[in-house]
Amino acid sequence: MCTNHGVTYMGQGKVEVLEINYPKLALGDRKCEHGVILKVVSTNICGSDQHMVRGRTTAPAGMVLGHEITGMVIECGQDVEFIKKGDLVSVPFNIACGRCQNCKQGLTAICLNVNPDRPGAAYGYVDMGGWIGGQSEYVMVPYADFNLLKFPDRDRAMEKIKDLTMLSDILPTGFHGAVTAGVTVGSIVYIAGAGPVGLACAASCHLLGAAVVIIGDFNEARLSHARTFGCETINLGSDIPLEEQIAMIVGIPEVDCFVDCVGFEAKGGHGAQGEEKPAIVLNQAMAVTKAGGQIGIPGLYVTEDPGTSDKAAKHGNLKIRFGLGWAKSHSFHTGQCPVMKYHRQLMNAILYDKIDIAKAVNIEVISLQDAPRGYAEFDKGAAKKFVIDPHGLIR
C-alpha cells in the first residue's frame, strides 16, 4: 500500500508534515462507491487555512489541512460513471452531493447532505463536516461525477497547471466576489485586501471589463504586485482617509462596487495598521459604495472566534453601521463561493489565455515537506500564493 503524508495542524502557529492514513473509498463504516482517490498534483495554502493555524477558530490539533486540490484519478468507486482513472481534475473546495434541493438549485456551497452540523462542507476545515484535507499526497473525493471538473486535454492542462490549480477556490471565489458586487463593463471597483483572493478578484474584475480596479491594503509588497497588472492601489497606512484617497484616483469619494476580501481579522486605523476591528471593512463598504450599489463579501466571517479580544466578536457579533447601508439601498452578498457555478468557464478563460491568474497572485511552487515554511512566510505577509507540489510533477 502507498504511504501518504499530509500537512497537519498541531496547535496555534504550528503545522507539521506527518504520515497519515492512505485514503479509502469509505464514509465511516460504509463504502463510498461514488468517490475516487486522487494522486494530488497540486494543493494550495489558503488564507482560510491561516485563520485556523493562527488559533482563530475551534480547529482541533491533528486536523489534516487543505481544501484547494487538483489531482489525477487513480481509483474509482464502482458507481462512478463519467470520471475515469487517469483523468486530471480540479476539485471544488466545497463538497456537494448533487442530490439535495440546494445542489439542484446550484447552491453547492450549502449542500444539505455533506455536513451533519450545518449546510455546506469543505476538505480539511473546521466545522465543515470532518472531511480529510488535501494538502497531502493522496485524497478521497466523494460524489465524483458531480463534483469534479475534468480537464479535456491532460497534457495541455499540465502546461497550464500553475493557473488551473487556482480553480479549486481562489479564482472562482474572487470572481464570485466581483460578480456579486455587480462588476461589469466600465465599473469602478474597490477591493479590500491584496492577499491572493483580493488579487484574484482584481484579475476577475479586469476579465469582466471594469474600468478602474482599486485595491487597498497595509502591505506595500502586495500593493506593489497589484500594480504590475493594472490595479490602482491605496496604502491604508496613510493618514489620508479612504474616501479621500478614492477621490484622488477617480474624482469622487465613492465607487460603483465594493468587494471585501479581508474578513474577520481586519485591522483599522489610518497611519498604522492598528488594532483588530472585525467590522471595519464592512463599515467602509457602506461608506464608500454608491447608493444602490452592491457589496460582495467573499472574505471569511466566523461564528466563533476564540482568538479575539472583542467579547461580542468571539461569537460572530459585529458592530456594523447597518442603518447607513439600509439608507443607501445597498445589497450585501455573503457566504462561500459555489465553485461549480464558475469553474468551467474560468477553466476556458485560462486555457484560451484570457486570464493569467498564476502571475496575478504571484505563485511560488514548493514541496510538501516545505509546507511549514510556506505557512510561516504567508503568515508574515509574503506577497505570494504558495502552491504545494507533493509529487514533483509541476515543471
N, C-alpha and C positions, 0 to 999 in steps of 0.2 A: 504494500500500500504506500502511496506517495505521502511524504511528510508535508506538513503545512505550517506556516508561520504567519503571525498576524500582529499588527500594531495594537497594543493593549494599554488601556488607561489604568494606571496603577495608583492614582490618587492625585491630589491637587498639584499641578505643574509637572507631572511625571508620566511619560509613556515609555514602554519597552517593547521590543520585538521578541515575542515568545513563541515557542512551539504550541500550536493549538490543534484541535481535532480536525482531521480531514473531513470535509462536508459529506453528508449523506442525503439521499433523496428521501427525506423524512421530515414530518412535522410532529415533534414529540415522539409518541409511540406509534404513529401511523405513517404509512408510506406516502410520499409526495410524488405521485406519478405524473403530475402536471408540471414538475420542476425540471431544471437542468443543473448540472455542475459546470462551472466555468473555470478555466485557467485564466487568471487575471492578467490582462495585458497592460492595463494602466489603471491607477486609482489615485485620486487626488486628495490633498489635505484641504479642508474647507474651514472657513471662519466659524461655522456652526460647531465643528469639532473642537475648535479652540475654546468656545464657551464652556464645554464640558471639562476640558483639560485645565482650565483656569479655576475650576471648582465652582462655577456659577450655575450649576444645575444639580440635580439629585442623582447624577450618574454614579453607579457603584463601581468600585475598583474591580478590575478583572474583565471589563467590557471590551470586546474587540471592536475597534473603531472603523469607520469608513463607509460612506454612502455614495460616493462618486466612483462608479465602476464601469470599465469596459473590458470585455473578455472574449475568449474563444470557447465555444461549447465543446466539452469533452465527454459528456454523458447526458443522455436524455431519459426522462421517465417515459413509460410506455404510453401514456396519454398525450404526449406532446406530438402534434401532427405537422406543424409548419416550420418549426425551428429544427435544424439538423446538426449532427456532430460535425465540427469543423467551421461552423458559422462564426463570424466575427460580429459581435453585438454590443450595443450600448444599453446599459441598464438604468432606467429611470430611478432616481433615488427614492421616490415614493412607491411603495408596494401596493398593487391593486389587484382585486380578484377578477374584475371584468364581468361580474355577475350581479352585483348589488345595484340598487336604484341609483346611487351616486355615480358608480362607474359607468352605467348606461347613459347617464347624462353628461359624461365627460369630466366629472369631478373626481378624477383619480387620486387627487391629493387627500381626499377624505373618504376613502373606501370604508365601508361599514363592516367588512368581514375579516380584516387582517390584524386587528389590534383589539383585544378584549376590553381595554380601558377607555378608549376614545376613538372617534373616526380618524383614520389615517395611520400609516406606518412607514418606517424607513429602516434601512440597514444600519446597524451599529450606532443607534441613537437612543438616548434615554427616553423612557415613556412612550416609545414608538413600536411596541409590540414584541420586543425581545429578540428581534432578528439579528443574526450574526453579521458583523461588519465585513466589508470587502477590502480593507487595507491589509491584504493577505495574498497568499499565492493561489488559493482556490476558494471558491464561494458557491453556495447553493442559491439559486434564484427560483422562486415559485411562480406558478401561473405564467409559464414561459411564453406560450403562444401569444398571450395578451400583452405582457409587459415588455418584451424585448424588441428593440429596433435592430433589425438585421441590416448590415451594410451590404449593398448589392454587389460590390466587387472587393474581395478581401485584399488583394494586392494594392489596389488604388486607395483603399481605406488606410492601410498601413502607411502609405506615403503621407497621409494627412492625419495620422493618429494623434499628433500633438494638438490639433484643432478638434478632432472628433471626440477626444476624451472629455471635452467641456460640455458635451450634450447630455451627460447624466444629471447635471444640476445647474452650474452657474450660468451657462449661456441661456438655456430656457428660463431660468429664474430672472436674470437681468432683462431678458426680452419681455417676460410676463410683467415685470415692474413697469417697463416702458409702455406696454400695451394698455395696462390697467390705469396708467396715468394719462392716457389719451394721446400719446405721442403720435404725430402724423407728419405729413409733408409740411414744412415751414414752421414747426413748433419751436418754441423757446423753452428749454428744459433745464431744471436744476436737479442734480443728483447729489444727495447727501452721502458721502463716503466714497473714497477712492481705493478701497480694497478690491479684491478680484471680482466680486459681484457688481460693485459700482462701475468698474471698468468694463465688465461685460455688458452692463446696462448701457453705458455710453456708446459702445460699439453697436449695440442694438438700436439705439436712437439714431445713429447715423444710417443704419440699414433701413430704418423706417422713414428717413427723409427729413429729420429735424434740421432746422436752420441753425440753431445755436444750442450747443450742449455744454453746460457749466457743471463742473464738479467741485464740491467743497470738502476740505479735509484739513487736519492739522499736520499731516505727514507730507513734507515737501518732496521727498523722494517719489512718493506715489503720485503727487500732483505733477511733478516733472515728467513722469512717464505718461500721464494722461495727455499732456500737451503734444507728445510725439505723434498722436493720431487724431489731432484736430480738435481737442477739447479746450474750452476756456476753463480757467481754474481760479478758485478762491481759497486762500490760506486762512483758515478760521482762527489762526493765532494772531491775526491782525487786530488792531484796536478799532478798525472801521466796522460798523455793524453790517450784517449780511445784506440787508436791504440796500444799503448804500453801495456795497461792492457789486451787487447785481446791476444797479442803475449805472454804474461806471462802465459796464460791459454792454448793456442793451438799451440804455437811455431812460428806463423806468424801473422802479424798485419792485418789480413783480415778474413772474414767469407764467407761462401757459400750463405747464405740467411740472409736478414735483415727484421725485422717487426717493423713498427712504431706504437706503442700502446699508444702514448702520444698525438699527435695532436697539435693544435694551441696554447695551453697555455704552451708550452715548455719553460724551463728556461736553461740558459747556464752559463758557467764559471767554470773552474776547481778550486778546493779548497773551493768553496762555491756555493750555489745554484744559486746566481747571479740574474741578471735581466731577464725579459722575452725576449726570442729570438725565435719567432714563426717558423723560418725556420731551427733552429739548428739541429733538428733530421733528417730532410731530407738531409741536407748537410753532417751530419755524416754518413748517409746511403750510400751516394755516395763515401765517403772517405774510408769506411772500407769493402764494399761489393766487392767481386772479380769481375774481368772483365767478362762480360757475365752473372752476377748474377741477381737475381730478388729481388725486394723490394716491400713488401706488406704494404699497408698503411690503416689499419682499423681505426687508430686514426682520430679523427674528425677535419676537417678544415672547416671554415665557410666563407660564402660570405660577412658577415657584422659582425664586432667585435667592438661594441661601447665602450668596456672597455679597449682597448689597448691604449698605448701612442704612438704607431707607426702609423704615418699617413697613410702609404701605407697599413698596415695590417688591418686598420679599414674597408677596402673594399676587404679584402682577397688577397691582393697583397703581395707576399713574396719574399725575396731576396735569391734565391737559385742558387747554382753554377751548373746550368743545363749542361754547357759545359763539366764538369767532368763526369756526368752521361752519356752524349752522347758519349764521348770518350771511356768510359768503356763498352759501349753497354748494359747498364742496362735496365731492364724492370720495369716499375712502374705500380702498380695496386692499384687504389683508389676506394673510394665510399663505401656505406653501403653494408653490407653482405646480399646477398639474402638467408635469413634464410632457406627457404624451400628446397634449394639445399642440405642442410646438416642435417636438424634436425632429420629426421627419422633414418638415420644411427647412429647419435650420441646418440639418444634415446636407440638404441640397445646396443651401447657400454656401456652405463650406466647400463642398465638392466642386462647385462651379465658381469658386473664387470671388464670391460676393462679400465675404467677411473673413478677416484674418484674426480670428479670436485668440489664437495662441500668442501672437505678437501683442495684441491689445492687453492681455492680462499678464504678459511677461513671464512665461512659464520657465521653470527650471526642472529638468528631469533628474530624479535621484533614485538610488536603490532602496529596497525595502529596509535594509539594515541602517540606512542613513535617515530613516524617517524621524527619529528623535531630534536630529539636528534641524530638519525641516520645520518641525513643530516649534522648536526654540527660536529659530530665526523669524518665522512667521509671527510668533507672539511678540517679538520685538519691533514689528512693523516693517519687515522686509517688503520691498516693492516687487513681489514675485508671487506667482502661483506655483506651488510645489506639486509636481506630478511624480508619483511613485511607480517605478518600473520593476515589478517583483522578479521577472524572469530575464531581464536584459534584452527585451525584444524591440525596444524603441531605438532607432538609429539616431 
